[in-house]
């Protein structure tokens, strides 16, 4: 019995086709990975299958679930129990007012049907397996991006749905956690069907099964994952595989003069709430320097940025700035771009507000958008109608237009495909050199840090 059959499914906004017709069928035990560039339509495919597209978008084609025709309304009735989705942004999937344990236990109780006591026990057990035992009573806003991602994964799988759509399930996770999550997804697919959406070639290799490669909303290659990844037929697929950070050229590093120190810390301690996350952090940040920040999920990387920017109080030690530039010149690229922008108006309106507020020369916008790979048509859409990678690059556009002297870039490439990540991360390095801006770059990818940063702060 087929668990899902998709026949010529396409997504439109008005008369414009965002995702060309796609067809596939999955039976129990089968896996399908959708691999492609940022903004290619991968997430639109998942939302179309779920019947959860943003307002203004429509579909054509047919979807059958469990051998029966499935309207958008009938699909909603299957959510959680038979059809489940892990959205790309965990903060949008989780209740911000509930603790990690409370919402996972509620899923076990309300969706899977466990008794109240069994649901509590299963939530404790699952969070312990995910390495979140000590964080079970924290709300979403108290978790790091990687920790929130693991909670969202647990909730998506808790109902026992035989058909699971996982949209970028490993972004924001270190390599060990990434491998653990992939193993969980593969285990789930042994009795059900799994559709994994990713830009990570390593995840596609680990997941196996069948593979679809999408470029600019069009399916360009389809077959067994091992065959395509080892012998790609399309130029774009070859380019995507070759763009792994491990293959990037190693940069020439030059020491920065002491006269260029922008900021320094002495025995700095950082934390949130009653918990100290790191201490004895002493380092200097030079103008025009790119510093990598690495560490396990939840160790305090984002907290370090908030502390340096004055958004979070330090828990001890000293921070000294050697620059008196105005507050808006000290910038942060947030790990969750959806929380950094309003969803009520178009991206163009948000950009124009920034331009007017800070009297920015409009002629600077188009060249920078081109360097970031952003199409002008994107500005007509709202944040909930673009991909996470496109939104992250839009946030980067706004930040760079403000001519920052310091930019804390928190996982700026985690939502980007390797090709885009290569160009965007190089842009950050170029901006640092061209404008003498100091950049702190957070990433779980050790090869990206090695190829883009002058030195590394480990937490």
Secondary structure, 3 states (H helix, E strand, C coil): CEEEEEEEEEEEECCEEEEEEEEEEEECCCEEEEEECCCCCHHHHHHHHHCCCCCCEEEEEEEEECCEECCHHHHHCCECCCEEEECCCHHHHCCCCCEHHHHHHHHHHHHHCCCHHHHHHHHHHHHHHCCCHHHCCCEHHHCCHHHHHHHHHHHHHHCCCCEEEEECCCCCCCHHHHHHHHHHHHHHCCCCEEEEEECCHHHHHHHCCEEEEEECCEEEEEEEHHHHHHCCCCHHHHHHHHCCHHHCCCCCCCCCCHHHEEEEEEEEEEEECCEEEEEEEEEEEECCCEEEEECCCCCCHHHHHHHHCCCCCCCEEEEEECCCCCHHHEEEECCCHHHCCCCCCEHHHHHHHHHHHHCCCCHHHHHHHHHHCCCHHHHHCEHHHCCHHHHHHHHHHHHHHCCCCEEEEECCCCCCCHHHHHHHHHHHHHHHHHHCCEEEEECCCHHHHHHHCCEEEEC
